[in-house]
């Protein structure tokens, strides 16, 4: 079993875990990238770019870079000429699944008109993928 990689703490504003998580995940795009990797099985840049929210290309590139640097996403080449990459969640990224499911549940409960995901997705909260 591989040792869990921790996120570097060189730029911490405080020791508050919430503050530090928000520094990594707390903008309107990052969790959508994680969502697409986790639930929608997207793997390539073009698949991630083709999301309903229409993330701008420069922002997608930046978020993938940040998530990779934080150890949440792996980046592996799948083609050499030209080089193209596949993105997957690390074990640390996969551990976000229960958090993401609770955010979905909260949105469904409190924001009218939000889409209800398949029950199998919500019931799998306790399972590790």
DSSP file (Angstrom, degrees, kcal/mol; ACC not computed):
  #  RESIDUE AA STRUCTURE BP1 BP2  ACC     N-H-->O    O-->H-N    N-H-->O    O-->H-N    TCO  KAPPA ALPHA  PHI   PSI    X-CA   Y-CA   Z-CA
    1    1 A X              0   0    0      0, 0.0     2,-0.1     0, 0.0     3,-0.0   0.000 360.0 360.0 360.0 132.1    0.0    0.0    0.0
    2    2 A X        -     0   0    0      1,-0.1     2,-0.2     3,-0.0     3,-0.0  -0.449 360.0-107.0 -74.5 145.5    1.3    3.4   -1.0
    3    3 A X        -     0   0    0     -2,-0.1     2,-0.2     1,-0.1    -1,-0.1  -0.499  41.8-103.1 -68.9 138.3    1.9    6.0    1.7
    4    4 A X        -     0   0    0     -2,-0.2     2,-0.4     1,-0.1    -1,-0.1  -0.443  33.0-132.9 -64.4 128.0   -0.7    8.8    1.5
    5    5 A X        -     0   0    0     -2,-0.2     2,-0.3    66,-0.1    -1,-0.1  -0.687  19.1-146.0 -82.1 133.8    0.7   11.9   -0.1
    6    6 A X        -     0   0    0     -2,-0.4     2,-0.3     1,-0.0     3,-0.1  -0.740  21.4-105.5 -99.8 150.9   -0.1   15.1    1.9
    7    7 A X        -     0   0    0     -2,-0.3    63,-0.1     1,-0.1    64,-0.1  -0.554  44.2-105.4 -71.4 132.9   -0.7   18.5    0.3
    8    8 A X        -     0   0    0     61,-0.3     3,-0.3    -2,-0.3    -1,-0.1  -0.312  25.6-156.8 -60.0 142.9    2.3   20.8    0.8
    9    9 A X    >   +     0   0    0      1,-0.2     3,-1.3     2,-0.1    -1,-0.1   0.093  55.6 116.8-110.8  22.9    1.7   23.4    3.4
   10   10 A X  T 3  S+     0   0    0      1,-0.3    -1,-0.2     0, 0.0    -2,-0.0   0.712  82.0  39.3 -64.8 -21.9    4.2   26.1    2.3
   11   11 A X  T 3  S+     0   0    0     -3,-0.3    -1,-0.3     3,-0.0     2,-0.2  -0.042  78.8 149.3-120.3  32.0    1.6   28.7    1.5
   12   12 A X    <   -     0   0    0     -3,-1.3     3,-0.1     1,-0.2    -3,-0.1  -0.450  34.2-161.3 -69.6 134.8   -0.9   28.2    4.4
   13   13 A X  S    S-     0   0    0      1,-0.2     2,-0.3    -2,-0.2    -1,-0.2   0.787  76.4 -16.3 -80.6 -30.9   -2.8   31.3    5.4
   14   14 A X        -     0   0    0      2,-0.2    -1,-0.2    -3,-0.0    -3,-0.0  -0.906  69.3-101.0-157.3-179.9   -3.7   29.7    8.7
   15   15 A X  S    S+     0   0    0     -2,-0.3     2,-0.4    -3,-0.1     3,-0.0   0.393  79.0 121.0 -92.4   2.8   -3.8   26.3   10.4
   16   16 A X     >  -     0   0    0      1,-0.2     4,-1.9     2,-0.0    -2,-0.2  -0.530  57.8-148.8 -68.8 122.1   -7.6   26.1    9.9
   17   17 A X  H  > S+     0   0    0     -2,-0.4     4,-2.6     1,-0.2     5,-0.2   0.887  96.5  54.0 -60.9 -38.4   -8.4   23.0    7.8
   18   18 A X  H  > S+     0   0    0      1,-0.2     4,-2.6     2,-0.2    -1,-0.2   0.928 108.0  49.7 -61.2 -45.3  -11.4   24.7    6.2
   19   19 A X  H  > S+     0   0    0      1,-0.2     4,-1.6     2,-0.2    -1,-0.2   0.906 112.9  47.0 -59.5 -42.8   -9.3   27.6    5.0
   20   20 A X  H  X S+     0   0    0     -4,-1.9     4,-0.9     2,-0.2    -2,-0.2   0.880 111.4  49.7 -70.7 -38.4   -6.7   25.4    3.5
   21   21 A X  H >X S+     0   0    0     -4,-2.6     4,-3.3     1,-0.2     3,-0.9   0.925 110.0  52.0 -64.1 -43.2   -9.3   23.2    1.7
   22   22 A X  H 3X S+     0   0    0     -4,-2.6     4,-1.9     1,-0.3    -1,-0.2   0.832 101.3  61.2 -63.6 -31.7  -10.9   26.3    0.3
   23   23 A X  H 3< S+     0   0    0     -4,-1.6    -1,-0.3    -5,-0.2    -2,-0.2   0.820 117.8  30.3 -62.2 -29.3   -7.5   27.5   -1.0
   24   24 A X  H << S+     0   0    0     -4,-0.9    -2,-0.2    -3,-0.9    -1,-0.2   0.862 138.9  17.0 -94.4 -44.7   -7.4   24.3   -3.1
   25   25 A X  H  < S+     0   0    0     -4,-3.3     2,-1.0    -5,-0.1     6,-0.5   0.455  93.1 103.3-110.7  -3.7  -11.0   23.6   -3.9
   26   26 A X     <  +     0   0    0     -4,-1.9     2,-0.3    -5,-0.4    -1,-0.1  -0.210  55.9  86.7 -92.4  46.8  -12.9   26.7   -3.2
   27   27 A X  S  > S-     0   0    0     -2,-1.0     4,-0.6    -3,-0.1    -3,-0.0  -0.806  88.1 -99.9-126.8 177.2  -13.7   28.4   -6.5
   28   28 A X  T  4 S+     0   0    0     -2,-0.3    -2,-0.1     1,-0.2     4,-0.0   0.537 114.6  40.2 -78.1  -2.9  -16.6   27.8   -8.8
   29   29 A X  T >> S+     0   0    0      2,-0.1     4,-1.7     3,-0.1     3,-0.6   0.772  94.8  71.1-111.2 -35.4  -14.7   25.5  -11.2
   30   30 A X  H 3> S+     0   0    0      1,-0.3     4,-2.1     2,-0.2     3,-0.3   0.888  99.7  46.6 -60.4 -47.1  -12.5   23.1   -9.3
   31   31 A X  H 3X S+     0   0    0     -4,-0.6     4,-2.7    -6,-0.5    -1,-0.3   0.783 108.3  58.5 -68.0 -24.0  -15.1   20.9   -7.8
   32   32 A X  H <> S+     0   0    0     -3,-0.6     4,-2.3     2,-0.2    -1,-0.2   0.877 105.7  48.9 -70.1 -36.0  -16.8   20.7  -11.2
   33   33 A X  H  X S+     0   0    0     -4,-1.7     4,-2.0    -3,-0.3    -2,-0.2   0.931 113.1  47.0 -64.6 -45.4  -13.5   19.2  -12.6
   34   34 A X  H  X S+     0   0    0     -4,-2.1     4,-2.8     1,-0.2     5,-0.3   0.920 110.5  53.8 -61.7 -43.3  -13.4   16.8   -9.7
   35   35 A X  H  X>S+     0   0    0     -4,-2.7     4,-3.3     1,-0.2     5,-1.0   0.932 108.6  48.5 -54.7 -48.4  -17.1   16.0  -10.3
   36   36 A X  H  <5S+     0   0    0     -4,-2.3     6,-2.2     1,-0.2     4,-0.5   0.879 115.2  44.1 -64.1 -38.1  -16.5   15.2  -14.0
   37   37 A X  H  <5S+     0   0    0     -4,-2.0     4,-0.2     4,-0.2    -1,-0.2   0.889 121.6  39.2 -70.0 -39.5  -13.5   12.9  -13.1
   38   38 A X  H  <5S+     0   0    0     -4,-2.8    -2,-0.2    -5,-0.2    -3,-0.2   0.922 132.7  14.8 -80.5 -47.5  -15.3   11.2  -10.3
   39   39 A X  T  <5S+     0   0    0     -4,-3.3    -3,-0.2    -5,-0.3    -2,-0.1   0.737 127.5  44.9-105.5 -27.0  -18.9   10.8  -11.5
   40   40 A X  S   <S-     0   0    0     -5,-1.0    -3,-0.2    -4,-0.5    -4,-0.1   0.416  94.5-129.6-104.0   1.1  -18.9   11.3  -15.3
   41   41 A X        +     0   0    0     -6,-0.3     2,-0.2    -4,-0.2    -4,-0.2   0.767  47.4 161.7  60.0  28.5  -15.8    9.3  -16.1
   42   42 A X        +     0   0    0     -6,-2.2    -1,-0.2     1,-0.1    -2,-0.1  -0.586   9.5 164.5 -78.4 144.3  -14.2   12.1  -18.1
   43   43 A X        +     0   0    0     -2,-0.2    44,-3.4     1,-0.1     2,-0.2   0.606  46.5  66.9-132.9 -29.0  -10.4   11.6  -18.6
   44   44 A X  B  > S-A   86   0A   0     42,-0.2     4,-2.5     1,-0.1     5,-0.2  -0.601  80.5-114.3-103.7 162.4   -9.1   13.9  -21.3
   45   45 A X  H  > S+     0   0    0     40,-0.6     4,-2.5     1,-0.2     5,-0.2   0.915 117.6  50.3 -56.9 -45.1   -8.8   17.6  -21.6
   46   46 A X  H  > S+     0   0    0      1,-0.2     4,-1.1     2,-0.2    -1,-0.2   0.868 109.9  50.4 -66.5 -35.0  -11.4   17.8  -24.4
   47   47 A X  H  4 S+     0   0    0      2,-0.2     3,-0.3     1,-0.2    -1,-0.2   0.917 112.8  46.6 -65.8 -42.1  -13.8   15.7  -22.4
   48   48 A X  H >< S+     0   0    0     -4,-2.5     3,-0.8     1,-0.2     7,-0.3   0.870 110.3  53.3 -66.9 -36.0  -13.4   17.9  -19.4
   49   49 A X  H 3< S+     0   0    0     -4,-2.5    -1,-0.2     1,-0.3    -2,-0.2   0.751  97.3  68.6 -69.1 -23.5  -13.8   21.0  -21.6
   50   50 A X  T 3< S+     0   0    0     -4,-1.1    -1,-0.3    -3,-0.3     2,-0.1  -0.035  73.5 129.5 -89.2  32.0  -17.1   19.6  -23.0
   51   51 A X  S X  S-     0   0    0     -3,-0.8     3,-1.7     4,-0.1     4,-0.1  -0.482  72.7-110.9 -84.9 158.8  -19.0   20.0  -19.7
   52   52 A X  T 3  S+     0   0    0      1,-0.3    -1,-0.1    -2,-0.1    -3,-0.0   0.769 115.3  60.5 -59.7 -27.6  -22.3   21.7  -19.5
   53   53 A X  T 3  S-     0   0    0    -24,-0.1    -1,-0.3   -21,-0.0    -3,-0.1   0.569  99.9-135.2 -81.3  -8.4  -20.8   24.7  -17.5
   54   54 A X    <   -     0   0    0     -3,-1.7     2,-0.2     1,-0.2    -2,-0.1   0.948  20.7-154.7  55.3  59.0  -18.4   25.6  -20.4
   55   55 A X        -     0   0    0     -7,-0.3    -1,-0.2    -6,-0.1    -4,-0.1  -0.439  22.8-109.5 -63.1 129.8  -15.3   26.1  -18.4
   56   56 A X     >  -     0   0    0     -2,-0.2     4,-2.6     1,-0.1     3,-0.3  -0.312  24.5-120.6 -60.5 145.7  -12.9   28.4  -20.2
   57   57 A X  H  > S+     0   0    0      1,-0.2     4,-2.5     2,-0.2     5,-0.2   0.864 110.7  51.8 -60.5 -39.7   -9.8   26.7  -21.5
   58   58 A X  H  > S+     0   0    0      1,-0.2     4,-1.8     2,-0.2    -1,-0.2   0.873 112.1  46.9 -66.7 -35.1   -7.3   28.8  -19.5
   59   59 A X  H  > S+     0   0    0     -3,-0.3     4,-2.9     2,-0.2     5,-0.2   0.906 110.9  51.3 -72.9 -41.5   -9.2   28.1  -16.3
   60   60 A X  H  X S+     0   0    0     -4,-2.6     4,-2.6     2,-0.2     5,-0.2   0.937 110.6  49.0 -59.5 -46.4   -9.5   24.4  -17.0
   61   61 A X  H  X S+     0   0    0     -4,-2.5     4,-2.0     1,-0.2    -1,-0.2   0.914 113.2  47.6 -59.3 -43.1   -5.7   24.2  -17.6
   62   62 A X  H  X S+     0   0    0     -4,-1.8     4,-2.7     2,-0.2    -2,-0.2   0.916 112.1  48.3 -65.1 -44.1   -5.0   26.1  -14.4
   63   63 A X  H  X S+     0   0    0     -4,-2.9     4,-2.8     1,-0.2     5,-0.2   0.899 111.4  49.8 -66.9 -39.4   -7.4   23.9  -12.3
   64   64 A X  H  X S+     0   0    0     -4,-2.6     4,-2.1    -5,-0.2    -1,-0.2   0.905 111.9  49.1 -63.6 -40.0   -5.9   20.7  -13.7
   65   65 A X  H  X S+     0   0    0     -4,-2.0     4,-2.7    -5,-0.2    -2,-0.2   0.934 113.4  46.1 -63.1 -46.3   -2.4   22.0  -12.9
   66   66 A X  H  X S+     0   0    0     -4,-2.7     4,-2.0     2,-0.2    -2,-0.2   0.914 113.1  48.9 -63.6 -43.7   -3.4   23.0   -9.3
   67   67 A X  H  <>S+     0   0    0     -4,-2.8     5,-2.4     2,-0.2     6,-1.5   0.863 112.7  48.9 -65.7 -35.3   -5.2   19.7   -8.7
   68   68 A X  H ><5S+     0   0    0     -4,-2.1     3,-1.3    -5,-0.2    -2,-0.2   0.933 111.2  48.8 -68.1 -46.3   -2.1   17.8  -10.0
   69   69 A X  H 3<5S+     0   0    0     -4,-2.7   -61,-0.3     1,-0.3    -2,-0.2   0.834 109.4  53.6 -61.7 -33.1    0.3   19.8   -7.8
   70   70 A X  T 3<5S-     0   0    0     -4,-2.0    -1,-0.3    -5,-0.2    -2,-0.2   0.558 115.9-115.8 -79.5  -8.0   -2.0   19.2   -4.8
   71   71 A X  T < 5S+     0   0    0     -3,-1.3    21,-0.4    -4,-0.4    22,-0.4   0.661  88.1 110.9  83.7  15.5   -1.8   15.5   -5.4
   72   72 A X  S   <S+     0   0    0     -5,-2.4    18,-2.1    -6,-0.2     2,-0.4   0.741  76.7  38.6 -92.2 -27.6   -5.6   15.2   -6.1
   73   73 A X  E     -B   89   0A   0     -6,-1.5     2,-0.4    16,-0.3    -2,-0.3  -0.964  69.7-144.3-127.0 141.1   -5.2   14.4   -9.8
   74   74 A X  E     -B   88   0A   0     14,-3.7    14,-1.9    -2,-0.4     2,-0.5  -0.821  11.2-156.2 -97.5 144.2   -2.7   12.3  -11.8
   75   75 A X  E     +B   87   0A   0     -2,-0.4     2,-0.4    12,-0.2    12,-0.2  -0.984  18.6 170.4-123.6 118.9   -1.7   13.4  -15.2
   76   76 A X  E     -B   86   0A   0     10,-2.5    10,-3.3    -2,-0.5     2,-0.2  -0.988  34.1-117.4-130.0 135.8   -0.4   10.6  -17.6
   77   77 A X  E     +B   85   0A   0     -2,-0.4     8,-0.3     8,-0.2     3,-0.1  -0.508  28.6 174.6 -69.5 139.0    0.4   10.9  -21.3
   78   78 A X  E    S+     0   0A   0      6,-2.7     2,-0.3     1,-0.3     7,-0.2   0.430  71.1  35.3-117.6  -7.7   -1.8    8.7  -23.5
   79   79 A X  E   > -B   84   0A   0      5,-1.3     5,-1.9     1,-0.1    -1,-0.3  -0.993  59.4-163.0-146.8 142.0   -0.4    9.9  -26.8
   80   80 A X  E   5 +B   83   0A   0     -2,-0.3     2,-0.5     3,-0.2     3,-0.4   0.817  69.9  70.0 -98.1 -34.2    3.0   11.0  -27.8
   81   81 A X  T   5S+     0   0    0      1,-0.5    -1,-0.2     2,-0.1     2,-0.1  -0.832 125.5   7.8-132.4  96.2    2.8   13.0  -31.1
   82   82 A X  T   5S-     0   0    0     -2,-0.5    -1,-0.5    -3,-0.2     2,-0.3   0.631 109.7-118.1 -75.3 160.3    1.4   15.4  -30.1
   83   83 A X  E   5 + B   0  80A   0     -3,-0.4     2,-0.3    -2,-0.1    -3,-0.2  -0.485  38.8 178.2 -67.9 126.7    1.6   14.7  -26.4
   84   84 A X  E   < - B   0  79A   0     -5,-1.9    -6,-2.7    -2,-0.3    -5,-1.3  -0.966  14.2-140.5-130.2 149.3   -1.9   14.4  -24.9
   85   85 A X  E     - B   0  77A   0     -2,-0.3   -40,-0.6    -8,-0.3     2,-0.4  -0.784   6.4-148.2-117.6 152.8   -2.7   13.6  -21.3
   86   86 A X  E     -AB  44  76A   0    -10,-3.3   -10,-2.5    -2,-0.3     2,-0.4  -0.931  18.6-149.9-111.4 140.0   -5.3   11.6  -19.4
   87   87 A X  E     + B   0  75A   0    -44,-3.4     2,-0.3    -2,-0.4   -12,-0.2  -0.936  20.2 168.2-115.8 133.2   -6.4   12.8  -16.0
   88   88 A X  E     - B   0  74A   0    -14,-1.9   -14,-3.7    -2,-0.4     2,-0.3  -0.959  36.7-103.1-137.9 156.5   -7.5   10.6  -13.1
   89   89 A X  E     - B   0  73A   0     -2,-0.3   -16,-0.3   -16,-0.2   -17,-0.1  -0.586  31.2-137.8 -79.1 141.1   -8.1   11.1   -9.4
   90   90 A X     >  -     0   0    0    -18,-2.1     4,-2.7    -2,-0.3     5,-0.2  -0.251  39.0 -90.0 -79.3 178.5   -5.5    9.9   -7.0
   91   91 A X  H  > S+     0   0    0      1,-0.2     4,-1.5     2,-0.2   -19,-0.1   0.900 132.9  53.1 -57.4 -39.8   -6.5    8.1   -3.8
   92   92 A X  H  4 S+     0   0    0    -21,-0.4    -1,-0.2     1,-0.2     4,-0.2   0.905 109.8  47.7 -62.7 -40.8   -6.7   11.5   -2.1
   93   93 A X  H >4 S+     0   0    0    -22,-0.4     3,-1.6   -21,-0.3    -2,-0.2   0.895 108.1  54.4 -66.1 -40.4   -9.0   12.7   -4.9
   94   94 A X  H >< S+     0   0    0     -4,-2.7     3,-1.9     1,-0.3     4,-0.2   0.798  95.8  68.1 -64.0 -28.1  -11.2    9.6   -4.6
   95   95 A X  T 3< S+     0   0    0     -4,-1.5     4,-0.4     1,-0.3     3,-0.3   0.610  86.1  70.6 -68.1  -9.8  -11.6   10.4   -0.9
   96   96 A X  T <> S+     0   0    0     -3,-1.6     4,-2.8    -4,-0.2    -1,-0.3   0.594  72.7  93.4 -77.6 -10.9  -13.6   13.5   -1.9
   97   97 A X  H <> S+     0   0    0     -3,-1.9     4,-2.6     1,-0.2     5,-0.2   0.906  83.9  45.7 -54.1 -51.2  -16.5   11.2   -3.1
   98   98 A X  H  > S+     0   0    0     -3,-0.3     4,-2.0    -4,-0.2    -1,-0.2   0.876 114.2  50.4 -62.5 -33.5  -18.5   11.3    0.2
   99   99 A X  H  > S+     0   0    0     -4,-0.4     4,-2.0    -3,-0.2    -1,-0.2   0.931 111.1  48.3 -65.7 -45.5  -18.0   15.1    0.4
  100  100 A X  H  X S+     0   0    0     -4,-2.8     4,-2.3     1,-0.2    -2,-0.2   0.898 110.1  52.1 -62.5 -41.2  -19.2   15.5   -3.2
  101  101 A X  H  X S+     0   0    0     -4,-2.6     4,-2.7    -5,-0.2    -1,-0.2   0.896 108.8  50.2 -63.9 -40.0  -22.2   13.3   -2.5
  102  102 A X  H  X S+     0   0    0     -4,-2.0     4,-2.5     2,-0.2    -1,-0.2   0.868 108.7  51.8 -67.6 -35.1  -23.2   15.4    0.5
  103  103 A X  H  X S+     0   0    0     -4,-2.0     4,-2.6     2,-0.2    -2,-0.2   0.917 110.8  48.8 -64.4 -42.1  -22.9   18.6   -1.5
  104  104 A X  H  X S+     0   0    0     -4,-2.3     4,-2.6     2,-0.2    -2,-0.2   0.934 112.1  48.4 -61.5 -46.5  -25.2   17.1   -4.1
  105  105 A X  H  X S+     0   0    0     -4,-2.7     4,-2.2     1,-0.2    -2,-0.2   0.916 111.8  49.3 -60.4 -43.6  -27.7   16.0   -1.4
  106  106 A X  H  X S+     0   0    0     -4,-2.5     4,-2.0     2,-0.2     5,-0.2   0.927 111.4  49.4 -62.7 -45.0  -27.6   19.5    0.1
  107  107 A X  H  X S+     0   0    0     -4,-2.6     4,-2.4     1,-0.2     7,-0.3   0.911 111.3  49.1 -60.6 -43.4  -28.2   21.1   -3.3
  108  108 A X  H  < S+     0   0    0     -4,-2.6    -1,-0.2     1,-0.2    -2,-0.2   0.873 114.4  46.1 -63.2 -36.8  -31.1   18.8   -4.0
  109  109 A X  H  < S+     0   0    0     -4,-2.2    -1,-0.2    -5,-0.2    -2,-0.2   0.812 127.1  24.0 -75.3 -30.5  -32.6   19.5   -0.7
  110  110 A X  H  < S+     0   0    0     -4,-2.0     2,-0.6     1,-0.2    -2,-0.2   0.533 109.4  65.7-119.8  -7.7  -32.2   23.3   -0.7
  111  111 A X  S >< S-     0   0    0     -4,-2.4     3,-1.5    -5,-0.2    -1,-0.2  -0.892  77.1-136.5-122.1 102.4  -32.0   24.5   -4.3
  112  112 A X  T 3  S+     0   0    0     -2,-0.6    -3,-0.1     1,-0.2    -4,-0.0  -0.213  84.6  25.2 -57.0 141.4  -35.2   24.0   -6.3
  113  113 A X  T 3  S+     0   0    0      1,-0.3    -1,-0.2    -5,-0.1     2,-0.1   0.398  81.6 141.3  88.7  -2.3  -34.8   22.6   -9.8
  114  114 A X    <   -     0   0    0     -3,-1.5    -1,-0.3    -7,-0.3     2,-0.1  -0.482  58.8-102.8 -74.4 146.6  -31.5   20.9   -9.3
  115  115 A X        -     0   0    0     -2,-0.1     2,-0.6     1,-0.1    -1,-0.1  -0.418  26.9-132.0 -71.0 138.0  -31.1   17.6  -11.1
  116  116 A X        -     0   0    0     -2,-0.1     3,-0.1    -3,-0.1    -1,-0.1  -0.816  22.0-140.1 -90.5 120.4  -31.4   14.4   -9.0
  117  117 A X        -     0   0    0     -2,-0.6     5,-0.1     1,-0.2    -1,-0.0  -0.295  40.0 -72.4 -72.8 165.1  -28.6   12.0   -9.7
  118  118 A X    >>  -     0   0    0      1,-0.1     4,-1.4     2,-0.1     3,-1.0  -0.273  41.3-122.9 -56.4 143.2  -29.2    8.3   -9.9
  119  119 A X  H 3> S+     0   0    0      1,-0.3     4,-2.9     2,-0.2     5,-0.2   0.833 110.1  64.6 -57.8 -33.9  -30.0    6.7   -6.5
  120  120 A X  H 3> S+     0   0    0      1,-0.2     4,-0.8     2,-0.2    -1,-0.3   0.858 100.7  51.3 -60.2 -35.0  -27.1    4.3   -7.1
  121  121 A X  H <4 S+     0   0    0     -3,-1.0     3,-0.5     2,-0.2    -1,-0.2   0.941 114.0  42.1 -66.7 -47.1  -24.6    7.2   -7.0
  122  122 A X  H >< S+     0   0    0     -4,-1.4     3,-1.1     1,-0.2    -2,-0.2   0.847 112.4  53.8 -70.5 -33.8  -26.0    8.6   -3.8
  123  123 A X  H 3< S+     0   0    0     -4,-2.9     3,-0.5     1,-0.2    -1,-0.2   0.671  98.7  65.7 -74.0 -15.9  -26.3    5.2   -2.1
  124  124 A X  T ><  +     0   0    0     -4,-0.8     3,-0.9    -3,-0.5    -1,-0.2   0.262  67.2 110.1 -87.7  13.0  -22.6    4.5   -2.9
  125  125 A X  T <  S+     0   0    0     -3,-1.1    -1,-0.2     1,-0.3   -27,-0.1   0.849  78.2  46.5 -58.7 -37.1  -21.4    7.3   -0.6
  126  126 A X  T 3  S+     0   0    0     -3,-0.5    -1,-0.3   -29,-0.1     2,-0.3   0.690  97.4  88.7 -81.0 -16.9  -20.0    4.9    2.0
  127  127 A X  S <  S-     0   0    0     -3,-0.9     2,-0.4    -4,-0.1   -29,-0.0  -0.585  74.1-133.8 -83.9 141.4  -18.2    2.8   -0.6
  128  128 A X              0   0    0     -2,-0.3   -33,-0.1     1,-0.1    -2,-0.1  -0.809 360.0 360.0 -91.1 133.6  -14.7    3.7   -1.8
  129  129 A X              0   0    0     -2,-0.4    -1,-0.1   -35,-0.2   -34,-0.0   0.467 360.0 360.0 -82.4 360.0  -14.3    3.6   -5.6
